Amino acid sequence: MRSVFILVFAVALAGCGVPDQAQRRQAPQRGEPAPAAVDVFAAPNGEFEAVEPTVFGIIGAPTVWDALSPLGQSFEPEGADPALTVRIRVSGNDQIAEILRTDLADDAIDREHIRIEFRREPEGWYPTNAYLRHTCRRGDPEVWTRAPCP
């Protein structure tokens, strides 16, 4: 009976032109990754502005998680901050940290995507490259850019 009610309700909403949950852009619930984070993280480096890792205060550290701490907090692999999604990809002696920040205290920038590439050295992990892009609050919130926001 409940499933019939849900089906009827969903059809009624669709008929009214109300977007379903998958179509709306909403803030993630605590502990969930940001919307479309997997697609966001698949972007090629050419879609970013290349910057020096030191712009973010990133220097070598024993672990990549320790190296990321200047970005505003001490990162833990199981972090639950809904305004922050961190993913690290491992490729041999390299690691790539992907940081997606939302809820920024900026009236122009909506979301910020930072990519930092690390290389393993005997003393720890050292940043080799960093990249930055963002979405703007004005205009299409799904369009990532390197340009300044209006």
Rosetta blueprint (number, residue, H / E / L):
1 M L
2 R H
3 S H
4 V H
5 F H
6 I H
7 L H
8 V H
9 F H
10 A H
11 V H
12 A H
13 L H
14 A H
15 G H
16 C H
17 G L
18 V L
19 P L
20 D L
21 Q L
22 A L
23 Q L
24 R L
25 R L
26 Q L
27 A L
28 P L
29 Q L
30 R L
31 G L
32 E L
33 P L
34 A L
35 P L
36 A L
37 A H
38 V H
39 D H
40 V H
41 F H
42 A L
43 A L
44 P L
45 N H
46 G H
47 E H
48 F L
49 E E
50 A E
51 V E
52 E L
53 P H
54 T H
55 V H
56 F H
57 G L
58 I L
59 I L
60 G L
61 A E
62 P L
63 T L
64 V H
65 W H
66 D H
67 A H
68 L L
69 S H
70 P H
71 L H
72 G L
73 Q L
74 S L
75 F L
76 E L
77 P L
78 E L
79 G L
80 A L
81 D L
82 P L
83 A L
84 L E
85 T E
86 V E
87 R E
88 I E
89 R E
90 V E
91 S E
92 G L
93 N L
94 D E
95 Q E
96 I E
97 A E
98 E E
99 I E
100 L E
101 R E
102 T L
103 D L
104 L L
105 A L
106 D L
107 D L
108 A L
109 I E
110 D E
111 R E
112 E E
113 H E
114 I E
115 R E
116 I E
117 E E
118 F E
119 R E
120 R E
121 E E
122 P L
123 E L
124 G E
125 W E
126 Y E
127 P E
128 T E
129 N E
130 A E
131 Y E
132 L E
133 R E
134 H E
135 T E
136 C E
137 R L
138 R L
139 G L
140 D L
141 P L
142 E L
143 V L
144 W L
145 T E
146 R L
147 A L
148 P L
149 C L
150 P L
